[in-house]
């Protein structure tokens, strides 16, 4: 091993000034924080999965895909709104049943850290706006976890809104409609007339709740769609 000369030590000391040390620590902290904002995924084939399904599998988070850029209002096809879904309790319903409501659909998974971080905010939003005509729906992914795992999580965390154990039936058309990425969590604010008016990809605790509330307020206050 080559010996370290006194000149090398002196150069290292001159390079690592207090200012550079602070900047380096801040940069590392920001990278760590943003890396937890979403669970990135790999699109891989799954046996017997619907052809329009966006398959999300666990992968290291290496990018900050938090709040998605604004998208133009996207109308959901009638067949998507009319698709029959079932809650964990076996209740059957369709999005079209809420034609006079504003709907927030949240795609999540028990194994996704950012999804778990977002859940308390969704519970607050559901409780806060339910009396004004908001419906929150949880779309739990049906891969990399079992239905009992989802049921236990929903029960232990007192999630008050309906949760669907989805095999891609609704997830695929929603993500495809906004040309979204296969990351979770993802949330969609849907107006009374069945249009996606806001799409969120990932979760930023400093901005997502506020932006979601604003989108909900806008949709609830749009009397022309009532």
Secondary structure by P-SEA (a helix, b strand, c coil): cccccaaaaaaaaaaacaaaaaaaaaaaaaaaaaaacccccccccccccccccbbbbbccccccccccccccccccccccccbbbbccccccccccccccbbbbbbbbccccaaaaaaaaaaaaaaaaccccbbbbbbbcccccccaaaaaaaaaaacccccccccccccaaaaaaaacccccccbbbbbcccccccbbbcbbbcccaaaaaaaaaaaaaaccccc
